Amino acid sequence: MNRTFVLVPLLIGGCTLLYALIDRITGLWCTRELPLFLRRVDLQLLEELLDPAEEAKLRRQMSARAFRRAQRGRILAAREQIRRIAHNARIFLKWGNEEYKQLAQKNRGDFDDGNHMVLAVIRSAAEVERAALLVLAKVLLWRLTLVHLWTMLPSPSLYDLREAMGGDLLQRYEMLTASAGQLLLASDRELYELVRAAQ
């Protein structure tokens, strides 16, 4: 039993260090490769899944059992799109941090508009990633507790996933893509078009 208390933290620490090392090695990429790492997010689908009016219509039209089954599929579809948002936010954050490394020697008072755009991308990407991970944790909790099987309680509402950390996740993601797009457009229009097509 005492070995477990020692081995578990060592295993977690070792896995964390291994992940950090792999991330460090594979994290070396240039801005031109940005479109290769982004995943397409279907914001229209996610908007429909998180729409309370659409959900209320389905609740009225279906039996409780059929709605629970449909809601389970809708939760999984929303989870996939939110995972993609979290992934893209992480990629934009890494890209922003790489761009910021070039500015590290510069005094903040000397920053031009492009430098401030880099900071805006970093700030926005960090907010979106945290919010998306919080939403994914909520979905994981729903899945672990098998909430879709609890017939005595109402099925969870997907609209609850839209609000995270005091803001609308979809609006935050759109702001992130807009600020990243402005930064890309200022430096490389061709790359901007490739990134827009990738997400």
MDAnalysis code that builds the backbone (N, CA, C; Angstrom):
import MDAnalysis as mda
import numpy as np

u = mda.Universe.empty(597, n_residues=199, atom_resindex=np.repeat(np.arange(199), 3), trajectory=True)
u.add_TopologyAttr("name", ["N", "CA", "C"] * 199)
u.add_TopologyAttr("resid", np.arange(1, 200))
u.add_TopologyAttr("resname", ["MET", "ASN", "ARG", "THR", "PHE", "VAL", "LEU", "VAL", "PRO", "LEU", "LEU", "ILE", "GLY", "GLY", "CYS", "THR", "LEU", "LEU", "TYR", "ALA", "LEU", "ILE", "ASP", "ARG", "ILE", "THR", "GLY", "LEU", "TRP", "CYS", "THR", "ARG", "GLU", "LEU", "PRO", "LEU", "PHE", "LEU", "ARG", "ARG", "VAL", "ASP", "LEU", "GLN", "LEU", "LEU", "GLU", "GLU", "LEU", "LEU", "ASP", "PRO", "ALA", "GLU", "GLU", "ALA", "LYS", "LEU", "ARG", "ARG", "GLN", "MET", "SER", "ALA", "ARG", "ALA", "PHE", "ARG", "ARG", "ALA", "GLN", "ARG", "GLY", "ARG", "ILE", "LEU", "ALA", "ALA", "ARG", "GLU", "GLN", "ILE", "ARG", "ARG", "ILE", "ALA", "HIS", "ASN", "ALA", "ARG", "ILE", "PHE", "LEU", "LYS", "TRP", "GLY", "ASN", "GLU", "GLU", "TYR", "LYS", "GLN", "LEU", "ALA", "GLN", "LYS", "ASN", "ARG", "GLY", "ASP", "PHE", "ASP", "ASP", "GLY", "ASN", "HIS", "MET", "VAL", "LEU", "ALA", "VAL", "ILE", "ARG", "SER", "ALA", "ALA", "GLU", "VAL", "GLU", "ARG", "ALA", "ALA", "LEU", "LEU", "VAL", "LEU", "ALA", "LYS", "VAL", "LEU", "LEU", "TRP", "ARG", "LEU", "THR", "LEU", "VAL", "HIS", "LEU", "TRP", "THR", "MET", "LEU", "PRO", "SER", "PRO", "SER", "LEU", "TYR", "ASP", "LEU", "ARG", "GLU", "ALA", "MET", "GLY", "GLY", "ASP", "LEU", "LEU", "GLN", "ARG", "TYR", "GLU", "MET", "LEU", "THR", "ALA", "SER", "ALA", "GLY", "GLN", "LEU", "LEU", "LEU", "ALA", "SER", "ASP", "ARG", "GLU", "LEU", "TYR", "GLU", "LEU", "VAL", "ARG", "ALA", "ALA", "GLN"])
u.atoms.positions = np.array([
    [0.829, -1.188, 0.000],
    [0.000, 0.000, 0.000],
    [0.873, 1.250, 0.000],
    [1.979, 1.242, 0.760],
    [2.877, 2.393, 0.787],
    [3.551, 2.597, -0.561],
    [3.775, 1.506, -1.279],
    [4.387, 1.618, -2.600],
    [3.480, 2.389, -3.563],
    [2.176, 2.182, -3.420],
    [1.222, 2.865, -4.293],
    [1.338, 4.368, -4.126],
    [1.455, 4.831, -2.882],
    [1.553, 6.268, -2.625],
    [2.834, 6.865, -3.201],
    [3.846, 6.041, -3.372],
    [5.101, 6.521, -3.944],
    [5.101, 6.360, -5.468],
    [4.607, 5.211, -5.955],
    [4.658, 4.925, -7.379],
    [3.715, 5.803, -8.206],
    [2.529, 6.062, -7.696],
    [1.562, 6.860, -8.466],
    [2.090, 8.269, -8.734],
    [2.567, 9.015, -7.722],
    [3.120, 10.345, -8.031],
    [4.341, 10.282, -8.954],
    [5.183, 9.252, -8.784],
    [6.334, 9.108, -9.671],
    [5.897, 8.849, -11.108],
    [4.897, 8.000, -11.273],
    [4.381, 7.700, -12.606],
    [3.769, 8.953, -13.239],
    [2.997, 9.694, -12.485],
    [2.390, 10.932, -12.996],
    [3.475, 11.940, -13.351],
    [4.455, 12.099, -12.472],
    [5.554, 13.020, -12.744],
    [6.344, 12.612, -13.971],
    [6.618, 11.311, -14.106],
    [7.352, 10.813, -15.265],
    [6.584, 11.041, -16.566],
    [5.287, 10.785, -16.531],
    [4.461, 11.010, -17.728],
    [4.418, 12.494, -18.087],
    [4.356, 13.347, -17.082],
    [4.339, 14.790, -17.327],
    [5.643, 15.240, -17.961],
    [6.762, 14.762, -17.439],
    [8.055, 15.118, -18.009],
    [8.210, 14.584, -19.437],
    [7.749, 13.359, -19.661],
    [7.817, 12.777, -20.995],
    [6.971, 13.583, -21.974],
    [5.761, 13.979, -21.558],
    [4.900, 14.792, -22.409],
    [5.560, 16.131, -22.716],
    [6.158, 16.751, -21.707],
    [6.814, 18.047, -21.906],
    [7.986, 17.914, -22.879],
    [8.741, 16.823, -22.757],
    [9.873, 16.591, -23.656],
    [9.402, 16.364, -25.085],
    [8.386, 15.525, -25.255],
    [7.844, 15.271, -26.593],
    [7.276, 16.553, -27.183],
    [6.557, 17.318, -26.369],
    [5.983, 18.590, -26.823],
    [7.081, 19.559, -27.226],
    [8.167, 19.564, -26.492],
    [9.292, 20.457, -26.786],
    [9.952, 20.074, -28.116],
    [10.130, 18.765, -28.317],
    [10.784, 18.286, -29.538],
    [9.885, 18.516, -30.748],
    [8.603, 18.126, -30.633],
    [7.692, 18.245, -31.773],
    [7.114, 19.636, -31.906],
    [7.312, 20.484, -30.920],
    [6.743, 21.821, -30.961],
    [7.526, 22.784, -31.820],
    [8.613, 22.342, -32.409],
    [9.435, 23.213, -33.234],
    [8.889, 23.221, -34.654],
    [8.137, 24.262, -34.987],
    [7.578, 24.400, -36.311],
    [7.540, 25.868, -36.670],
    [7.427, 26.121, -37.949],
    [7.439, 27.520, -38.385],
    [6.024, 27.965, -38.737],
    [5.853, 29.252, -38.887],
    [4.552, 29.843, -39.154],
    [3.947, 29.304, -40.443],
    [4.753, 29.001, -41.429],
    [4.241, 28.488, -42.711],
    [3.514, 27.157, -42.528],
    [3.843, 26.416, -41.476],
    [3.208, 25.118, -41.235],
    [1.925, 25.227, -40.416],
    [1.554, 26.416, -40.021],
    [0.368, 26.629, -39.183],
    [-0.894, 25.946, -39.727],
    [-1.207, 26.056, -41.024],
    [-2.428, 25.407, -41.528],
    [-2.428, 23.889, -41.370],
    [-1.234, 23.281, -41.338],
    [-1.152, 21.818, -41.216],
    [-1.638, 21.326, -39.854],
    [-1.534, 22.162, -38.842],
    [-1.857, 21.744, -37.485],
    [-3.284, 22.065, -37.066],
    [-3.949, 22.938, -37.790],
    [-5.301, 23.354, -37.407],
    [-6.332, 22.321, -37.826],
    [-7.410, 22.228, -37.040],
    [-8.518, 21.324, -37.349],
    [-9.743, 22.154, -37.711],
    [-10.505, 21.669, -38.642],
    [-11.701, 22.381, -39.067],
    [-12.780, 22.300, -37.974],
    [-13.324, 23.450, -37.615],
    [-14.399, 23.541, -36.628],
    [-15.671, 23.939, -37.361],
    [-16.724, 23.150, -37.189],
    [-18.012, 23.457, -37.809],
    [-18.817, 24.311, -36.821],
    [-18.603, 25.618, -36.893],
    [-19.270, 26.522, -35.952],
    [-20.779, 26.530, -36.142],
    [-21.245, 26.345, -37.373],
    [-22.686, 26.326, -37.610],
    [-23.318, 25.109, -36.926],
    [-22.691, 23.959, -37.042],
    [-23.187, 22.762, -36.361],
    [-23.185, 22.967, -34.852],
    [-22.101, 23.505, -34.325],
    [-22.006, 23.723, -32.885],
    [-23.059, 24.725, -32.421],
    [-23.283, 25.753, -33.224],
    [-24.319, 26.751, -32.913],
    [-25.686, 26.075, -32.804],
    [-25.984, 25.174, -33.741],
    [-27.262, 24.451, -33.722],
    [-27.349, 23.523, -32.517],
    [-26.249, 22.839, -32.199],
    [-26.259, 21.914, -31.067],
    [-26.470, 22.643, -29.740],
    [-25.928, 23.850, -29.623],
    [-26.013, 24.601, -28.365],
    [-27.204, 25.551, -28.319],
    [-28.053, 25.523, -29.339],
    [-29.217, 26.407, -29.410],
    [-30.329, 25.892, -28.486],
    [-30.737, 26.684, -27.475],
    [-31.778, 26.211, -26.552],
    [-33.137, 26.033, -27.223],
    [-33.443, 26.840, -28.246],
    [-34.729, 26.709, -28.934],
    [-34.798, 25.384, -29.696],
    [-33.709, 25.020, -30.354],
    [-33.653, 23.744, -31.076],
    [-33.794, 22.570, -30.109],
    [-33.121, 22.680, -28.968],
    [-33.206, 21.620, -27.963],
    [-34.615, 21.502, -27.397],
    [-35.251, 22.641, -27.124],
    [-36.623, 22.629, -26.600],
    [-37.580, 22.011, -27.621],
    [-37.365, 22.295, -28.903],
    [-38.203, 21.712, -29.961],
    [-38.055, 20.195, -29.978],
    [-36.814, 19.713, -29.862],
    [-36.585, 18.264, -29.839],
    [-37.226, 17.620, -28.619],
    [-37.148, 18.287, -27.467],
    [-37.777, 17.754, -26.246],
    [-39.283, 17.595, -26.436],
    [-39.914, 18.564, -27.115],
    [-41.370, 18.508, -27.333],
    [-41.743, 17.438, -28.346],
    [-40.929, 17.266, -29.377],
    [-41.270, 16.363, -30.465],
    [-40.975, 14.894, -30.170],
    [-40.090, 14.618, -29.240],
    [-39.656, 13.241, -29.001],
    [-40.127, 12.744, -27.640],
    [-40.195, 11.433, -27.534],
    [-40.452, 10.858, -26.214],
    [-39.219, 11.077, -25.349],
    [-39.361, 10.937, -24.041],
    [-38.241, 11.168, -23.132],
    [-37.086, 10.221, -23.449],
    [-37.419, 8.973, -23.749],
    [-36.384, 7.976, -24.049],
    [-35.656, 8.309, -25.359],
    [-36.423, 8.660, -26.388],
    [-35.829, 8.987, -27.683],
    [-34.989, 10.261, -27.568],
    [-35.468, 11.223, -26.771],
    [-34.694, 12.454, -26.617],
    [-33.374, 12.174, -25.910],
    [-33.388, 11.320, -24.896],
    [-32.142, 10.988, -24.188],
    [-31.134, 10.365, -25.147],
    [-31.604, 9.489, -26.012],
    [-30.724, 8.845, -26.982],
    [-30.169, 9.890, -27.960],
    [-31.054, 10.753, -28.439],
    [-30.616, 11.796, -29.371],
    [-29.676, 12.782, -28.678],
    [-29.980, 13.099, -27.423],
    [-29.154, 14.059, -26.687],
    [-27.751, 13.511, -26.453],
    [-27.653, 12.207, -26.243],
    [-26.336, 11.599, -26.072],
    [-25.493, 11.811, -27.321],
    [-26.091, 11.577, -28.489],
    [-25.378, 11.815, -29.745],
    [-25.031, 13.281, -29.939],
    [-25.926, 14.169, -29.546],
    [-25.674, 15.604, -29.665],
    [-24.537, 16.029, -28.734],
    [-24.479, 15.435, -27.545],
    [-23.393, 15.742, -26.606],
    [-22.052, 15.315, -27.201],
    [-22.018, 14.130, -27.793],
    [-20.769, 13.645, -28.393],
    [-20.336, 14.517, -29.576],
    [-21.299, 14.965, -30.374],
    [-20.977, 15.837, -31.515],
    [-20.449, 17.187, -31.019],
    [-21.086, 17.737, -29.991],
    [-20.626, 19.016, -29.425],
    [-19.236, 18.857, -28.823],
    [-19.016, 17.731, -28.135],
    [-17.700, 17.483, -27.533],
    [-16.604, 17.483, -28.592],
    [-16.869, 16.853, -29.732],
    [-15.869, 16.791, -30.800],
    [-15.536, 18.187, -31.321],
    [-16.543, 19.010, -31.540],
    [-16.291, 20.364, -32.041],
    [-15.545, 21.205, -31.004],
    [-15.888, 21.030, -29.734],
    [-15.217, 21.791, -28.665],
    [-13.780, 21.313, -28.503],
    [-13.527, 20.029, -28.700],
    [-12.139, 19.525, -28.703],
    [-11.325, 20.194, -29.799],
    [-11.944, 20.359, -30.954],
    [-11.252, 21.017, -32.060],
    [-10.966, 22.482, -31.734],
    [-11.901, 23.130, -31.071],
    [-11.672, 24.517, -30.650],
    [-10.496, 24.580, -29.693],
    [-10.469, 23.680, -28.707],
    [-9.364, 23.660, -27.739],
    [-8.031, 23.392, -28.451],
    [-8.043, 22.466, -29.396],
    [-6.827, 22.143, -30.140],
    [-6.330, 23.363, -30.927],
    [-7.235, 24.003, -31.662],
    [-6.837, 25.164, -32.457],
    [-6.352, 26.305, -31.572],
    [-7.010, 26.495, -30.428],
    [-6.566, 27.542, -29.496],
    [-5.151, 27.245, -29.015],
    [-4.856, 25.973, -28.738],
    [-3.515, 25.591, -28.300],
    [-2.484, 25.864, -29.405],
    [-2.851, 25.583, -30.647],
    [-1.948, 25.840, -31.776],
    [-1.715, 27.343, -31.940],
    [-2.785, 28.130, -31.868],
    [-2.630, 29.586, -31.972],
    [-1.798, 30.137, -30.809],
    [-1.958, 29.545, -29.624],
    [-1.168, 29.980, -28.470],
    [0.315, 29.680, -28.683],
    [0.623, 28.482, -29.181],
    [2.024, 28.144, -29.460],
    [2.599, 29.075, -30.518],
    [1.824, 29.320, -31.548],
    [2.276, 30.220, -32.613],
    [2.504, 31.626, -32.069],
    [1.551, 32.113, -31.263],
    [1.702, 33.434, -30.674],
    [2.927, 33.529, -29.784],
    [3.170, 32.483, -29.011],
    [4.354, 32.473, -28.137],
    [5.644, 32.456, -28.949],
    [5.649, 31.727, -30.071],
    [6.829, 31.728, -30.942],
    [7.064, 33.126, -31.520],
    [5.988, 33.778, -31.918],
    [6.104, 35.143, -32.443],
    [6.575, 36.098, -31.346],
    [6.108, 35.872, -30.126],
    [6.474, 36.755, -29.021],
    [7.953, 36.619, -28.656],
    [8.508, 35.436, -28.847],
    [9.935, 35.240, -28.547],
    [10.806, 36.210, -29.348],
    [10.334, 36.561, -30.539],
    [11.082, 37.510, -31.366],
    [10.986, 38.934, -30.809],
    [9.976, 39.170, -29.963],
    [9.764, 40.505, -29.393],
    [10.318, 40.631, -27.981],
    [10.822, 39.544, -27.432],
    [11.210, 39.512, -26.021],
    [12.226, 40.595, -25.654],
    [13.093, 40.930, -26.569],
    [14.124, 41.928, -26.271],
    [13.605, 43.359, -26.401],
    [12.431, 43.507, -26.966],
    [11.878, 44.822, -27.243],
    [11.169, 45.386, -26.006],
    [11.279, 46.666, -25.803],
    [10.578, 47.343, -24.717],
    [9.101, 47.457, -25.087],
    [8.211, 47.179, -24.146],
    [6.777, 47.226, -24.448],
    [6.329, 48.598, -24.953],
    [6.979, 49.621, -24.519],
    [6.651, 50.963, -24.986],
    [6.962, 51.163, -26.465],
    [7.836, 50.316, -27.014],
    [8.223, 50.415, -28.425],
    [7.405, 49.496, -29.328],
    [6.402, 48.802, -28.785],
    [5.606, 47.871, -29.589],
    [4.785, 48.632, -30.622],
    [4.759, 48.082, -31.839],
    [3.905, 48.657, -32.875],
    [2.584, 47.875, -32.917],
    [1.729, 48.171, -33.876],
    [0.424, 47.503, -33.971],
    [0.561, 45.993, -34.143],
    [1.534, 45.571, -34.949],
    [1.754, 44.141, -35.158],
    [2.147, 43.429, -33.869],
    [2.963, 44.084, -33.059],
    [3.373, 43.487, -31.779],
    [2.182, 43.363, -30.829],
    [1.315, 44.364, -30.836],
    [0.115, 44.304, -29.999],
    [-0.845, 43.224, -30.494],
    [-0.861, 42.984, -31.807],
    [-1.683, 41.898, -32.347],
    [-1.187, 40.545, -31.846],
    [0.129, 40.388, -31.741],
    [0.699, 39.141, -31.206],
    [0.203, 38.933, -29.778],
    [0.251, 39.984, -28.962],
    [-0.229, 39.888, -27.582],
    [-1.718, 39.563, -27.533],
    [-2.501, 40.153, -28.441],
    [-3.943, 39.885, -28.482],
    [-4.214, 38.423, -28.822],
    [-3.439, 37.860, -29.756],
    [-3.607, 36.445, -30.118],
    [-3.271, 35.560, -28.923],
    [-2.185, 35.856, -28.229],
    [-1.787, 35.052, -27.067],
    [-2.864, 35.103, -25.991],
    [-3.314, 36.305, -25.671],
    [-4.334, 36.473, -24.628],
    [-5.624, 35.745, -25.005],
    [-6.072, 35.947, -26.227],
    [-7.314, 35.342, -26.687],
    [-7.208, 33.820, -26.753],
    [-6.092, 33.312, -27.261],
    [-5.904, 31.855, -27.368],
    [-5.887, 31.203, -25.991],
    [-5.241, 31.845, -25.025],
    [-5.199, 31.288, -23.664],
    [-6.602, 31.254, -23.061],
    [-7.382, 32.308, -23.261],
    [-8.757, 32.339, -22.735],
    [-9.615, 31.258, -23.382],
    [-9.527, 31.128, -24.694],
    [-10.344, 30.133, -25.404],
    [-9.954, 28.723, -24.981],
    [-8.656, 28.465, -24.871],
    [-8.231, 27.118, -24.485],
    [-8.726, 26.775, -23.075],
    [-8.570, 27.704, -22.133],
    [-9.057, 27.442, -20.764],
    [-10.558, 27.214, -20.745],
    [-11.312, 28.049, -21.451],
    [-12.771, 27.911, -21.479],
    [-13.179, 26.587, -22.116],
    [-12.545, 26.223, -23.223],
    [-12.888, 24.970, -23.904],
    [-12.550, 23.762, -23.028],
    [-11.426, 23.807, -22.335],
    [-11.064, 22.693, -21.444],
    [-12.032, 22.583, -20.275],
    [-12.510, 23.705, -19.786],
    [-13.516, 23.694, -18.715],
    [-14.810, 23.053, -19.203],
    [-15.226, 23.405, -20.411],
    [-16.436, 22.816, -20.995],
    [-16.242, 21.322, -21.216],
    [-15.070, 20.926, -21.696],
    [-14.802, 19.497, -21.903],
    [-14.803, 18.731, -20.585],
    [-14.354, 19.375, -19.508],
    [-14.393, 18.730, -18.189],
    [-15.845, 18.502, -17.760],
    [-16.711, 19.454, -18.070],
    [-18.132, 19.299, -17.744],
    [-18.737, 18.134, -18.528],
    [-18.396, 18.031, -19.807],
    [-18.892, 16.928, -20.631],
    [-18.357, 15.606, -20.103],
    [-17.097, 15.571, -19.711],
    [-16.519, 14.353, -19.144],
    [-17.259, 13.951, -17.870],
    [-17.590, 14.904, -17.044],
    [-18.360, 14.618, -15.826],
    [-19.710, 14.021, -16.178],
    [-20.379, 14.577, -17.184],
    [-21.656, 14.020, -17.633],
    [-21.482, 12.580, -18.091],
    [-20.391, 12.337, -18.838],
    [-20.171, 10.987, -19.364],
    [-19.813, 9.996, -18.256],
    [-18.980, 10.433, -17.299],
    [-18.570, 9.532, -16.218],
    [-19.719, 9.178, -15.289],
    [-20.616, 10.117, -15.075],
    [-21.757, 9.851, -14.194],
    [-22.923, 9.214, -14.941],
    [-22.726, 8.970, -16.244],
    [-23.772, 8.348, -17.081],
    [-25.098, 9.083, -16.945],
    [-25.027, 10.398, -16.993],
    [-26.190, 11.238, -16.762],
    [-27.306, 10.971, -17.772],
    [-26.962, 10.482, -18.952],
    [-27.995, 10.203, -19.952],
    [-28.853, 8.987, -19.578],
    [-28.417, 8.201, -18.593],
    [-29.185, 7.030, -18.162],
    [-30.100, 7.316, -16.968],
    [-29.942, 8.453, -16.336],
    [-30.742, 8.779, -15.154],
    [-32.121, 9.242, -15.608],
    [-33.066, 8.341, -15.608],
    [-34.384, 8.666, -16.136],
    [-35.183, 9.576, -15.195],
    [-34.830, 9.629, -13.918],
    [-35.577, 10.471, -12.978],
    [-35.200, 11.945, -13.116],
    [-34.033, 12.218, -13.654],
    [-33.578, 13.596, -13.810],
    [-33.689, 14.013, -15.270],
    [-33.885, 15.301, -15.504],
    [-33.911, 15.744, -16.916],
    [-32.530, 15.605, -17.554],
    [-32.532, 15.342, -18.839],
    [-31.272, 15.225, -19.574],
    [-30.564, 16.576, -19.563],
    [-29.242, 16.596, -19.476],
    [-28.530, 17.883, -19.421],
    [-28.752, 18.711, -20.684],
    [-28.750, 20.005, -20.509],
    [-28.943, 20.921, -21.624],
    [-27.593, 21.309, -22.216],
    [-27.483, 21.195, -23.521],
    [-26.236, 21.549, -24.184],
    [-25.970, 23.044, -24.135],
    [-27.004, 23.841, -23.941],
    [-26.806, 25.284, -23.864],
    [-25.864, 25.629, -22.710],
    [-25.853, 24.783, -21.672],
    [-24.961, 25.002, -20.523],
    [-23.488, 24.978, -20.935],
    [-23.184, 24.369, -22.062],
    [-21.798, 24.280, -22.506],
    [-21.323, 25.567, -23.174],
    [-22.252, 26.393, -23.579],
    [-21.882, 27.596, -24.329],
    [-21.186, 28.632, -23.457],
    [-21.642, 28.776, -22.228],
    [-21.070, 29.763, -21.311],
    [-19.958, 29.115, -20.492],
    [-18.787, 29.720, -20.544],
    [-17.649, 29.216, -19.766],
    [-16.774, 30.389, -19.365],
    [-16.404, 30.417, -18.113],
    [-15.519, 31.454, -17.573],
    [-16.060, 32.860, -17.853],
    [-17.368, 33.017, -17.678],
    [-17.979, 34.335, -17.805],
    [-18.107, 34.848, -19.222],
    [-18.057, 33.970, -20.214],
    [-18.186, 34.418, -21.597],
    [-18.704, 33.321, -22.500],
    [-19.090, 33.709, -23.694],
    [-19.610, 32.797, -24.692],
    [-18.429, 32.156, -25.436],
    [-18.330, 30.844, -25.375],
    [-17.205, 30.121, -25.980],
    [-17.119, 30.363, -27.481],
    [-18.248, 30.341, -28.173],
    [-18.224, 30.520, -29.621],
    [-17.788, 31.929, -30.003],
    [-18.260, 32.924, -29.287],
    [-17.839, 34.299, -29.565],
    [-16.350, 34.476, -29.298],
    [-15.873, 33.876, -28.232],
    [-14.437, 33.963, -27.919],
    [-13.602, 33.321, -29.022],
    [-14.060, 32.176, -29.517],
    [-13.310, 31.502, -30.581],
    [-13.314, 32.346, -31.857],
    [-14.452, 32.944, -32.177],
    [-14.520, 33.803, -33.360],
    [-13.600, 35.018, -33.197],
    [-13.513, 35.569, -31.980],
    [-12.601, 36.690, -31.736],
    [-11.143, 36.241, -31.898],
    [-10.837, 35.025, -31.436],
    [-9.483, 34.490, -31.583],
    [-9.120, 34.343, -33.054],
    [-10.010, 33.733, -33.832],
    [-9.696, 33.540, -35.252],
    [-9.596, 34.884, -35.977],
    [-10.391, 35.859, -35.542],
    [-10.310, 37.186, -36.161],
    [-8.979, 37.861, -35.844],
    [-8.534, 37.787, -34.576],
    [-7.265, 38.431, -34.217],
    [-6.081, 37.704, -34.853],
    [-6.148, 36.368, -34.917],
    [-5.083, 35.619, -35.596],
    [-5.085, 35.948, -37.081],
    [-6.271, 36.095, -37.655],
    [-6.372, 36.446, -39.064],
    [-5.792, 37.822, -39.360],
    [-6.047, 38.785, -38.478],
    [-5.473, 40.123, -38.664],
    [-3.948, 40.075, -38.642],
    [-3.413, 39.310, -37.704],
    [-1.961, 39.203, -37.602],
    [-1.368, 38.543, -38.843],
    [-2.007, 37.479, -39.297],
    [-1.527, 36.788, -40.504],
    [-1.663, 37.671, -41.731],
    [-2.779, 38.361, -41.837],
    [-3.031, 39.224, -42.992],
    [-2.001, 40.340, -43.075],
    [-1.571, 40.824, -41.914],
    [-0.575, 41.900, -41.890],
    [0.794, 41.423, -42.394],
    [1.058, 40.117, -42.264],
    [2.381, 39.632, -42.645],
    [2.396, 38.810, -43.933],
    [1.330, 38.017, -44.182],
    [1.379, 37.094, -45.318],
    [-0.049, 36.740, -45.759],
    [-0.524, 37.372, -46.817],
    [-1.906, 37.158, -47.275],
    [-2.134, 35.710, -47.723],
    [-1.161, 35.108, -48.389],
    [-1.299, 33.731, -48.857],
    [-1.467, 32.772, -47.678],
    [-0.664, 32.962, -46.648],
    [-0.768, 32.131, -45.448],
    [-2.117, 32.365, -44.755],
    [-2.565, 33.599, -44.752],
    [-3.874, 33.938, -44.175],
    [-4.977, 33.111, -44.861],
    [-4.941, 33.044, -46.193],
    [-5.948, 32.289, -46.929],
    [-5.852, 30.789, -46.615],
    [-4.650, 30.274, -46.467],
    [-4.463, 28.850, -46.139],
    [-5.006, 28.531, -44.741],
    [-4.743, 29.432, -43.784],
    [-5.233, 29.219, -42.419],
    [-6.750, 29.307, -42.383],
    [-7.315, 30.264, -43.098],
    [-8.783, 30.383, -43.142],
    [-9.407, 29.124, -43.702],
    [-8.800, 28.550, -44.733],
    [-9.324, 27.333, -45.344],
    [-9.167, 26.132, -44.405],
    [-8.141, 26.150, -43.571],
    [-7.873, 25.004, -42.682],
    [-8.803, 24.951, -41.494],
    [-9.336, 26.090, -41.080],
    [-10.179, 26.072, -39.896],
    [-11.600, 26.263, -40.295],
])
